[in-house]
């Protein structure tokens, strides 16, 4: 049995870093392990233009630990009024790596999101021409659709016709949570991919209600039934290059989680690669972890894999405790804080 594994340094293809004091508190957990990360643009106000993305990049670089060679990859937040030419320029000048589509009011800070994807066809056409990927939060927000069905309905109503209209557009269906999402991606062409989070591989919807309401297990898209979790584990460990690592690590202060209307999001960055290793070991697929974590993502984005490596070993340890936000008097609780994890970065 393998108890020590060295892999090409991984990348995180879906990450929330926030801004200000929260950015400074959470960035080292990613920068110390991952080579690159796709940084989400749903700040307040959102990162809408190429200039916004360049300014946010500067703030991230200024917050990096000393001598870090971590590389943030920037995105723009798609709105009904996004300027196609600005996105084109951002792609050509290397400012933007992708554009993010949030259906309006689908998740945290998504009020400025797209109300009807057809409004953005001129932007999508420009992205298709430039080879700039579209990253999608794949949920409908219609009140009549059950929250546990939103991903499947999105695929049927929106993603399928969008792919038909823009067959050459590179698309990442982010943080998939259902067997429907996994099947759609597996059955699509090479320009369609998906990221999968560690928490959706580890918990099903029961975790939200175990012993009472558990706000730190609440995220969007919400965790689904056990059969969907098992389908995600099968997809992630299959070796299919359409699936790759995206933590969707989303920090919120404990006060914003443990409240009447708690925020959606799970902060898993402090133990992300270890959690993935635990899942892959449980599925008998440790030999496929490197592809999922380090190789499939760069290949999809047309980038070279990292040249450095990381080593993890079978060593039980406890997931980190609360992370302090300096000067704010707040803390952020990591995923599975205080619980035993079976793998650890050396």
Residue pairs with C-beta under 8 A, 6 or more apart in sequence:
2 281
2 286
2 314
3 313
3 314
4 311
4 312
4 313
4 314
4 346
5 277
5 286
5 289
5 311
5 312
5 313
6 309
6 310
6 311
7 289
7 290
7 293
7 294
7 309
7 310
7 311
7 312
8 290
8 294
8 295
8 305
8 306
8 307
8 308
8 309
9 33
9 34
9 35
9 294
9 306
9 307
9 308
9 309
9 310
10 33
10 34
10 35
10 245
10 273
10 293
10 294
10 306
10 310
11 34
11 35
11 36
11 37
11 245
11 293
11 294
11 297
11 298
11 306
12 30
12 34
12 36
12 37
12 38
12 245
12 246
12 247
12 249
12 272
13 37
13 38
13 172
13 195
13 244
13 245
13 246
13 297
13 301
14 38
14 40
14 135
14 174
14 175
14 195
14 197
14 246
14 247
14 248
15 30
15 37
15 38
15 39
15 40
15 246
15 247
15 248
15 249
15 269
16 39
16 40
16 42
16 248
16 249
16 250
16 251
16 265
17 23
17 26
17 27
17 30
17 37
17 39
17 40
17 60
17 72
18 26
18 43
18 251
19 43
19 56
19 59
21 325
21 326
21 327
21 328
22 251
22 253
22 325
22 328
22 332
23 59
23 60
23 63
24 63
24 326
25 251
25 323
25 324
25 325
25 326
25 332
26 249
26 251
26 267
26 269
26 323
26 332
27 60
27 63
27 64
27 65
28 65
29 249
29 269
29 270
29 323
30 37
30 70
30 249
30 269
30 272
31 64
31 65
31 68
31 70
32 65
32 68
32 70
33 272
33 273
33 310
33 345
34 70
34 273
35 69
35 70
35 71
35 306
35 308
36 70
36 71
36 72
36 73
36 303
36 306
37 70
37 71
37 72
37 73
38 73
38 75
38 97
38 98
38 135
38 246
39 56
39 60
39 72
39 73
39 74
39 75
40 75
40 100
41 47
41 48
41 52
41 53
41 56
41 74
41 75
41 76
41 77
41 100
42 77
42 100
42 102
42 107
42 108
42 109
42 110
43 56
43 109
44 109
45 112
46 52
46 77
46 79
46 109
46 112
47 53
47 56
47 74
47 75
47 76
47 77
48 76
48 77
48 79
48 82
48 112
49 76
49 83
49 86
49 90
50 76
50 86
50 87
50 89
50 90
50 93
50 95
50 96
52 76
53 74
53 75
53 76
53 90
53 95
53 96
54 74
54 95
56 74
57 72
57 74
57 95
60 72
61 72
64 70
73 97
73 98
73 301
74 95
74 96
74 97
75 96
75 97
75 98
75 99
75 100
75 135
76 82
76 87
76 90
76 96
76 99
76 100
77 99
77 100
77 102
77 112
77 113
78 99
78 100
78 101
78 102
78 113
78 114
78 120
78 123
78 134
79 112
79 113
79 114
80 114
80 115
80 116
80 119
80 120
82 99
82 120
82 123
83 123
84 122
84 123
84 125
84 126
85 126
87 96
87 99
87 123
87 126
87 127
87 130
87 132
88 126
88 129
88 130
89 95
90 96
91 127
91 130
91 131
91 132
92 130
96 132
97 132
97 133
97 301
98 132
98 133
98 134
98 135
98 172
99 123
99 127
99 132
99 133
99 134
99 135
100 135
100 136
100 137
101 113
101 114
101 117
101 120
101 134
101 135
101 136
101 137
102 110
102 112
102 113
102 114
102 137
103 110
103 113
103 114
103 137
103 139
103 140
103 141
103 154
103 158
104 110
104 111
104 112
104 113
104 114
104 115
104 141
105 111
105 113
105 141
106 113
106 137
106 139
106 141
106 220
107 137
107 139
107 220
107 264
108 220
108 250
108 252
108 263
108 264
108 265
110 137
114 120
117 124
117 158
117 162
121 165
124 134
124 162
124 165
124 166
124 169
125 166
126 132
127 133
127 134
127 169
128 166
128 168
128 169
131 170
131 302
132 170
133 169
133 170
133 171
133 172
133 300
133 301
134 169
134 170
134 171
134 172
135 171
135 172
135 174
136 159
136 171
136 172
136 173
136 174
137 174
137 175
137 221
138 151
138 154
138 155
138 158
138 159
138 173
138 174
138 176
138 181
138 221
139 150
139 151
139 154
139 220
139 221
140 150
140 153
140 154
140 157
140 158
141 150
142 153
145 153
147 222
148 205
148 222
148 224
148 225
150 221
151 176
151 177
151 178
151 180
151 181
151 221
151 224
152 178
152 180
152 181
155 173
155 180
155 181
155 184
159 171
159 173
159 184
162 169
162 171
163 169
163 171
163 188
163 192
167 189
167 191
168 191
169 191
170 191
170 192
170 193
170 300
171 191
171 192
171 193
172 193
172 194
172 195
172 246
172 300
173 181
173 184
173 185
173 192
173 193
173 194
173 195
174 194
174 195
174 246
174 248
175 195
175 196
175 197
175 200
175 221
175 246
175 248
176 182
176 185
176 194
176 195
176 196
176 200
176 232
176 235
177 200
177 221
177 222
177 223
177 224
177 228
177 232
178 224
178 228
178 231
179 227
179 228
179 231
179 232
181 194
182 194
182 231
182 232
182 234
182 235
182 243
183 231
184 192
185 192
185 193
185 194
185 235
185 242
185 243
186 235
186 238
186 240
186 242
188 242
190 242
192 242
193 242
193 243
193 244
193 296
193 300
194 235
194 242
194 243
194 244
195 243
195 244
195 245
195 246
195 248
196 232
196 235
196 236
196 243
196 244
196 245
196 246
197 246
197 247
197 248
197 266
197 268
198 247
198 268
198 272
198 275
198 276
198 279
198 335
199 217
199 219
199 223
199 248
199 266
199 268
199 275
199 335
200 223
200 229
200 232
201 229
201 232
201 233
201 236
201 275
201 276
201 279
202 229
202 275
202 279
202 336
203 217
203 223
203 229
204 223
204 224
204 225
204 226
204 228
204 229
205 222
205 223
205 224
205 225
206 226
207 214
207 217
207 223
208 214
208 217
208 218
208 222
208 223
210 217
215 257
215 258
215 259
215 262
216 257
216 266
216 333
216 335
217 223
217 266
218 257
218 262
218 264
218 266
219 248
219 250
219 264
219 265
219 266
220 264
220 265
222 264
223 229
233 279
233 283
234 283
235 243
236 243
236 279
236 280
236 292
237 279
237 280
237 283
237 285
237 288
237 292
238 288
239 285
239 288
239 291
241 291
241 295
241 296
241 299
241 300
242 296
242 300
243 292
243 296
244 292
244 293
244 296
244 297
244 300
245 276
245 292
245 293
245 294
245 297
246 297
247 268
247 269
247 272
248 265
248 266
248 268
249 266
249 267
249 268
249 269
249 272
250 264
250 265
250 266
250 267
251 265
251 267
251 269
251 323
251 332
252 263
252 265
252 267
252 332
253 325
253 328
253 330
253 331
253 332
254 322
254 330
254 331
254 332
254 333
255 330
256 262
256 263
257 263
257 265
257 333
266 335
267 323
267 332
267 333
267 334
267 335
268 275
268 334
268 335
269 334
270 319
270 320
270 323
270 334
270 335
271 319
271 320
271 334
271 335
271 336
271 341
273 293
273 310
273 312
273 345
274 312
274 341
274 343
274 344
274 345
275 335
275 336
275 341
276 289
276 292
276 293
277 286
277 289
277 312
277 343
278 341
278 342
278 343
280 286
280 288
280 289
280 292
281 314
281 342
281 343
294 305
294 306
295 305
298 304
298 305
298 306
299 305
310 345
310 346
311 345
311 346
312 343
312 344
312 345
312 346
313 343
313 344
313 346
314 342
314 343
315 342
315 343
315 344
316 340
316 341
316 342
316 344
317 340
317 341
317 344
318 338
318 339
318 340
318 341
319 334
319 335
319 336
319 337
319 338
319 339
319 340
319 341
320 334
320 337
321 334
321 337
321 338
322 331
322 332
322 333
322 334
322 337
323 331
323 332
323 333
323 334
324 330
324 331
325 331
325 332
